[in-house]
Amino acid sequence: MIRHNVLFKIKPAVKDEEIHSAFQLLFGLQKVLPGFLRMAAGKCRFFENKGAIERLYGFSIDFEDENAYNTFLNDSLTHPAKEALINIIVDGYQGLYRFDVGRVIDSYPNPLDKYRTPVPRLIRR
């Protein structure tokens, strides 16, 4: 699994409806791209009292594997959604702060595995 994270600042003149519309296009890709598992998006909130950055938004998408991730990056089907975001971001494409997690540490055990319910197995006689 690859978690693709993107942070960006929205231009001051952009209305909330435009932001919502851009995110809706991005969410819509989940229905048409294989391996697009889940997405969370919205305004960033900070809890450490270090001062909020005004109009800072972001999204995080979980992809099944490298192929799904590459499809998101390169398939022309994704261009309208990405263009809608680029058009409302301060400094356009240069205003994106992107980072991915999941490629290197997939081989380590997941600490949440201990909370999973075991799947019953059929025993053959």
Biotite code that builds the C-alpha atoms (Angstrom):
import biotite.structure as struc

atoms = struc.array([
    struc.Atom([0.000, 0.000, 0.000], chain_id="A", res_id=1, res_name="MET", atom_name="CA", element="C"),
    struc.Atom([1.140, 3.528, -0.784], chain_id="A", res_id=2, res_name="ILE", atom_name="CA", element="C"),
    struc.Atom([-0.274, 6.559, 1.017], chain_id="A", res_id=3, res_name="ARG", atom_name="CA", element="C"),
    struc.Atom([0.068, 9.664, -1.171], chain_id="A", res_id=4, res_name="HIS", atom_name="CA", element="C"),
    struc.Atom([-0.175, 12.917, 0.826], chain_id="A", res_id=5, res_name="ASN", atom_name="CA", element="C"),
    struc.Atom([-0.427, 16.423, -0.586], chain_id="A", res_id=6, res_name="VAL", atom_name="CA", element="C"),
    struc.Atom([-0.548, 19.783, 1.238], chain_id="A", res_id=7, res_name="LEU", atom_name="CA", element="C"),
    struc.Atom([-1.237, 23.130, -0.411], chain_id="A", res_id=8, res_name="PHE", atom_name="CA", element="C"),
    struc.Atom([-2.456, 26.653, 0.230], chain_id="A", res_id=9, res_name="LYS", atom_name="CA", element="C"),
    struc.Atom([-5.618, 27.885, -1.490], chain_id="A", res_id=10, res_name="ILE", atom_name="CA", element="C"),
    struc.Atom([-5.568, 31.286, -3.214], chain_id="A", res_id=11, res_name="LYS", atom_name="CA", element="C"),
    struc.Atom([-7.310, 33.997, -1.129], chain_id="A", res_id=12, res_name="PRO", atom_name="CA", element="C"),
    struc.Atom([-9.882, 34.844, -3.840], chain_id="A", res_id=13, res_name="ALA", atom_name="CA", element="C"),
    struc.Atom([-11.120, 31.230, -4.215], chain_id="A", res_id=14, res_name="VAL", atom_name="CA", element="C"),
    struc.Atom([-14.612, 30.621, -2.840], chain_id="A", res_id=15, res_name="LYS", atom_name="CA", element="C"),
    struc.Atom([-15.568, 27.586, -0.718], chain_id="A", res_id=16, res_name="ASP", atom_name="CA", element="C"),
    struc.Atom([-17.761, 26.263, -3.561], chain_id="A", res_id=17, res_name="GLU", atom_name="CA", element="C"),
    struc.Atom([-14.734, 26.089, -5.871], chain_id="A", res_id=18, res_name="GLU", atom_name="CA", element="C"),
    struc.Atom([-12.749, 24.206, -3.243], chain_id="A", res_id=19, res_name="ILE", atom_name="CA", element="C"),
    struc.Atom([-15.611, 21.763, -2.716], chain_id="A", res_id=20, res_name="HIS", atom_name="CA", element="C"),
    struc.Atom([-15.988, 21.234, -6.473], chain_id="A", res_id=21, res_name="SER", atom_name="CA", element="C"),
    struc.Atom([-12.257, 20.503, -6.914], chain_id="A", res_id=22, res_name="ALA", atom_name="CA", element="C"),
    struc.Atom([-12.298, 17.955, -4.081], chain_id="A", res_id=23, res_name="PHE", atom_name="CA", element="C"),
    struc.Atom([-15.449, 16.309, -5.496], chain_id="A", res_id=24, res_name="GLN", atom_name="CA", element="C"),
    struc.Atom([-13.637, 15.712, -8.795], chain_id="A", res_id=25, res_name="LEU", atom_name="CA", element="C"),
    struc.Atom([-10.747, 14.144, -6.906], chain_id="A", res_id=26, res_name="LEU", atom_name="CA", element="C"),
    struc.Atom([-13.056, 11.943, -4.800], chain_id="A", res_id=27, res_name="PHE", atom_name="CA", element="C"),
    struc.Atom([-14.795, 10.840, -8.017], chain_id="A", res_id=28, res_name="GLY", atom_name="CA", element="C"),
    struc.Atom([-11.598, 9.175, -9.229], chain_id="A", res_id=29, res_name="LEU", atom_name="CA", element="C"),
    struc.Atom([-12.066, 6.458, -6.608], chain_id="A", res_id=30, res_name="GLN", atom_name="CA", element="C"),
    struc.Atom([-14.950, 5.068, -8.677], chain_id="A", res_id=31, res_name="LYS", atom_name="CA", element="C"),
    struc.Atom([-12.958, 4.820, -11.900], chain_id="A", res_id=32, res_name="VAL", atom_name="CA", element="C"),
    struc.Atom([-9.337, 4.074, -10.970], chain_id="A", res_id=33, res_name="LEU", atom_name="CA", element="C"),
    struc.Atom([-8.460, 0.512, -10.005], chain_id="A", res_id=34, res_name="PRO", atom_name="CA", element="C"),
    struc.Atom([-6.434, 0.284, -6.827], chain_id="A", res_id=35, res_name="GLY", atom_name="CA", element="C"),
    struc.Atom([-7.612, 3.672, -5.456], chain_id="A", res_id=36, res_name="PHE", atom_name="CA", element="C"),
    struc.Atom([-8.588, 2.396, -2.007], chain_id="A", res_id=37, res_name="LEU", atom_name="CA", element="C"),
    struc.Atom([-9.623, 5.427, 0.037], chain_id="A", res_id=38, res_name="ARG", atom_name="CA", element="C"),
    struc.Atom([-9.193, 9.160, 0.367], chain_id="A", res_id=39, res_name="MET", atom_name="CA", element="C"),
    struc.Atom([-9.447, 11.825, 3.050], chain_id="A", res_id=40, res_name="ALA", atom_name="CA", element="C"),
    struc.Atom([-9.341, 15.541, 2.241], chain_id="A", res_id=41, res_name="ALA", atom_name="CA", element="C"),
    struc.Atom([-10.075, 18.947, 3.658], chain_id="A", res_id=42, res_name="GLY", atom_name="CA", element="C"),
    struc.Atom([-8.772, 21.881, 5.635], chain_id="A", res_id=43, res_name="LYS", atom_name="CA", element="C"),
    struc.Atom([-5.694, 21.147, 7.756], chain_id="A", res_id=44, res_name="CYS", atom_name="CA", element="C"),
    struc.Atom([-5.991, 21.529, 11.510], chain_id="A", res_id=45, res_name="ARG", atom_name="CA", element="C"),
    struc.Atom([-3.056, 21.826, 13.875], chain_id="A", res_id=46, res_name="PHE", atom_name="CA", element="C"),
    struc.Atom([-3.123, 20.727, 17.495], chain_id="A", res_id=47, res_name="PHE", atom_name="CA", element="C"),
    struc.Atom([0.317, 21.706, 18.793], chain_id="A", res_id=48, res_name="GLU", atom_name="CA", element="C"),
    struc.Atom([-0.482, 25.458, 19.105], chain_id="A", res_id=49, res_name="ASN", atom_name="CA", element="C"),
    struc.Atom([2.298, 26.277, 16.664], chain_id="A", res_id=50, res_name="LYS", atom_name="CA", element="C"),
    struc.Atom([0.073, 28.622, 14.708], chain_id="A", res_id=51, res_name="GLY", atom_name="CA", element="C"),
    struc.Atom([-2.238, 27.637, 11.917], chain_id="A", res_id=52, res_name="ALA", atom_name="CA", element="C"),
    struc.Atom([-1.421, 28.390, 8.303], chain_id="A", res_id=53, res_name="ILE", atom_name="CA", element="C"),
    struc.Atom([-4.377, 30.156, 6.770], chain_id="A", res_id=54, res_name="GLU", atom_name="CA", element="C"),
    struc.Atom([-6.183, 28.351, 3.934], chain_id="A", res_id=55, res_name="ARG", atom_name="CA", element="C"),
    struc.Atom([-3.956, 25.274, 4.150], chain_id="A", res_id=56, res_name="LEU", atom_name="CA", element="C"),
    struc.Atom([-5.676, 22.184, 2.754], chain_id="A", res_id=57, res_name="TYR", atom_name="CA", element="C"),
    struc.Atom([-4.593, 18.691, 1.893], chain_id="A", res_id=58, res_name="GLY", atom_name="CA", element="C"),
    struc.Atom([-5.536, 15.204, 0.889], chain_id="A", res_id=59, res_name="PHE", atom_name="CA", element="C"),
    struc.Atom([-4.317, 11.693, 1.472], chain_id="A", res_id=60, res_name="SER", atom_name="CA", element="C"),
    struc.Atom([-5.009, 8.808, -0.916], chain_id="A", res_id=61, res_name="ILE", atom_name="CA", element="C"),
    struc.Atom([-4.291, 5.136, -0.240], chain_id="A", res_id=62, res_name="ASP", atom_name="CA", element="C"),
    struc.Atom([-3.299, 3.143, -3.319], chain_id="A", res_id=63, res_name="PHE", atom_name="CA", element="C"),
    struc.Atom([-3.182, -0.630, -3.423], chain_id="A", res_id=64, res_name="GLU", atom_name="CA", element="C"),
    struc.Atom([0.224, -0.774, -5.091], chain_id="A", res_id=65, res_name="ASP", atom_name="CA", element="C"),
    struc.Atom([2.748, 0.990, -7.318], chain_id="A", res_id=66, res_name="GLU", atom_name="CA", element="C"),
    struc.Atom([0.665, 0.323, -10.461], chain_id="A", res_id=67, res_name="ASN", atom_name="CA", element="C"),
    struc.Atom([-2.393, 2.054, -8.996], chain_id="A", res_id=68, res_name="ALA", atom_name="CA", element="C"),
    struc.Atom([-0.235, 4.970, -7.858], chain_id="A", res_id=69, res_name="TYR", atom_name="CA", element="C"),
    struc.Atom([1.345, 5.342, -11.313], chain_id="A", res_id=70, res_name="ASN", atom_name="CA", element="C"),
    struc.Atom([-2.085, 5.241, -12.939], chain_id="A", res_id=71, res_name="THR", atom_name="CA", element="C"),
    struc.Atom([-3.179, 8.145, -10.730], chain_id="A", res_id=72, res_name="PHE", atom_name="CA", element="C"),
    struc.Atom([-0.059, 10.109, -11.658], chain_id="A", res_id=73, res_name="LEU", atom_name="CA", element="C"),
    struc.Atom([-0.131, 9.449, -15.408], chain_id="A", res_id=74, res_name="ASN", atom_name="CA", element="C"),
    struc.Atom([-3.599, 8.495, -16.674], chain_id="A", res_id=75, res_name="ASP", atom_name="CA", element="C"),
    struc.Atom([-5.293, 11.294, -18.639], chain_id="A", res_id=76, res_name="SER", atom_name="CA", element="C"),
    struc.Atom([-8.554, 10.415, -16.852], chain_id="A", res_id=77, res_name="LEU", atom_name="CA", element="C"),
    struc.Atom([-7.122, 12.104, -13.738], chain_id="A", res_id=78, res_name="THR", atom_name="CA", element="C"),
    struc.Atom([-6.135, 15.367, -15.447], chain_id="A", res_id=79, res_name="HIS", atom_name="CA", element="C"),
    struc.Atom([-9.433, 17.295, -14.994], chain_id="A", res_id=80, res_name="PRO", atom_name="CA", element="C"),
    struc.Atom([-9.433, 16.640, -11.225], chain_id="A", res_id=81, res_name="ALA", atom_name="CA", element="C"),
    struc.Atom([-5.777, 17.573, -10.856], chain_id="A", res_id=82, res_name="LYS", atom_name="CA", element="C"),
    struc.Atom([-6.192, 20.683, -13.047], chain_id="A", res_id=83, res_name="GLU", atom_name="CA", element="C"),
    struc.Atom([-9.130, 21.856, -10.903], chain_id="A", res_id=84, res_name="ALA", atom_name="CA", element="C"),
    struc.Atom([-6.876, 21.732, -7.839], chain_id="A", res_id=85, res_name="LEU", atom_name="CA", element="C"),
    struc.Atom([-3.855, 23.307, -9.526], chain_id="A", res_id=86, res_name="ILE", atom_name="CA", element="C"),
    struc.Atom([-6.019, 26.256, -10.616], chain_id="A", res_id=87, res_name="ASN", atom_name="CA", element="C"),
    struc.Atom([-6.996, 27.169, -7.036], chain_id="A", res_id=88, res_name="ILE", atom_name="CA", element="C"),
    struc.Atom([-3.606, 26.577, -5.363], chain_id="A", res_id=89, res_name="ILE", atom_name="CA", element="C"),
    struc.Atom([-1.201, 29.397, -4.564], chain_id="A", res_id=90, res_name="VAL", atom_name="CA", element="C"),
    struc.Atom([1.715, 29.033, -7.031], chain_id="A", res_id=91, res_name="ASP", atom_name="CA", element="C"),
    struc.Atom([-0.087, 26.238, -8.916], chain_id="A", res_id=92, res_name="GLY", atom_name="CA", element="C"),
    struc.Atom([1.902, 23.035, -9.284], chain_id="A", res_id=93, res_name="TYR", atom_name="CA", element="C"),
    struc.Atom([4.907, 24.608, -7.526], chain_id="A", res_id=94, res_name="GLN", atom_name="CA", element="C"),
    struc.Atom([2.711, 25.172, -4.464], chain_id="A", res_id=95, res_name="GLY", atom_name="CA", element="C"),
    struc.Atom([2.217, 21.459, -3.818], chain_id="A", res_id=96, res_name="LEU", atom_name="CA", element="C"),
    struc.Atom([4.005, 19.731, -0.953], chain_id="A", res_id=97, res_name="TYR", atom_name="CA", element="C"),
    struc.Atom([3.838, 15.999, -1.635], chain_id="A", res_id=98, res_name="ARG", atom_name="CA", element="C"),
    struc.Atom([5.090, 13.014, 0.275], chain_id="A", res_id=99, res_name="PHE", atom_name="CA", element="C"),
    struc.Atom([4.396, 9.294, 0.144], chain_id="A", res_id=100, res_name="ASP", atom_name="CA", element="C"),
    struc.Atom([4.617, 6.633, 2.823], chain_id="A", res_id=101, res_name="VAL", atom_name="CA", element="C"),
    struc.Atom([4.291, 2.893, 2.664], chain_id="A", res_id=102, res_name="GLY", atom_name="CA", element="C"),
    struc.Atom([6.882, 1.797, 0.143], chain_id="A", res_id=103, res_name="ARG", atom_name="CA", element="C"),
    struc.Atom([9.780, 1.021, 2.441], chain_id="A", res_id=104, res_name="VAL", atom_name="CA", element="C"),
    struc.Atom([8.127, -0.064, 5.662], chain_id="A", res_id=105, res_name="ILE", atom_name="CA", element="C"),
    struc.Atom([5.551, -2.490, 4.222], chain_id="A", res_id=106, res_name="ASP", atom_name="CA", element="C"),
    struc.Atom([7.687, -5.410, 5.410], chain_id="A", res_id=107, res_name="SER", atom_name="CA", element="C"),
    struc.Atom([7.449, -4.350, 9.070], chain_id="A", res_id=108, res_name="TYR", atom_name="CA", element="C"),
    struc.Atom([4.549, -5.709, 11.113], chain_id="A", res_id=109, res_name="PRO", atom_name="CA", element="C"),
    struc.Atom([1.572, -3.411, 11.411], chain_id="A", res_id=110, res_name="ASN", atom_name="CA", element="C"),
    struc.Atom([1.053, -2.498, 15.100], chain_id="A", res_id=111, res_name="PRO", atom_name="CA", element="C"),
    struc.Atom([-2.704, -2.526, 14.496], chain_id="A", res_id=112, res_name="LEU", atom_name="CA", element="C"),
    struc.Atom([-2.658, -6.223, 13.497], chain_id="A", res_id=113, res_name="ASP", atom_name="CA", element="C"),
    struc.Atom([-3.186, -7.217, 17.123], chain_id="A", res_id=114, res_name="LYS", atom_name="CA", element="C"),
    struc.Atom([-6.702, -5.707, 16.928], chain_id="A", res_id=115, res_name="TYR", atom_name="CA", element="C"),
    struc.Atom([-7.788, -7.678, 13.875], chain_id="A", res_id=116, res_name="ARG", atom_name="CA", element="C"),
    struc.Atom([-10.212, -10.535, 14.293], chain_id="A", res_id=117, res_name="THR", atom_name="CA", element="C"),
    struc.Atom([-8.699, -13.844, 13.182], chain_id="A", res_id=118, res_name="PRO", atom_name="CA", element="C"),
    struc.Atom([-10.337, -15.417, 10.144], chain_id="A", res_id=119, res_name="VAL", atom_name="CA", element="C"),
    struc.Atom([-11.680, -18.908, 10.898], chain_id="A", res_id=120, res_name="PRO", atom_name="CA", element="C"),
    struc.Atom([-10.024, -21.589, 8.761], chain_id="A", res_id=121, res_name="ARG", atom_name="CA", element="C"),
    struc.Atom([-11.638, -24.790, 7.608], chain_id="A", res_id=122, res_name="LEU", atom_name="CA", element="C"),
    struc.Atom([-9.792, -27.891, 8.690], chain_id="A", res_id=123, res_name="ILE", atom_name="CA", element="C"),
    struc.Atom([-9.777, -30.728, 6.161], chain_id="A", res_id=124, res_name="ARG", atom_name="CA", element="C"),
    struc.Atom([-10.058, -34.249, 7.450], chain_id="A", res_id=125, res_name="ARG", atom_name="CA", element="C"),
])
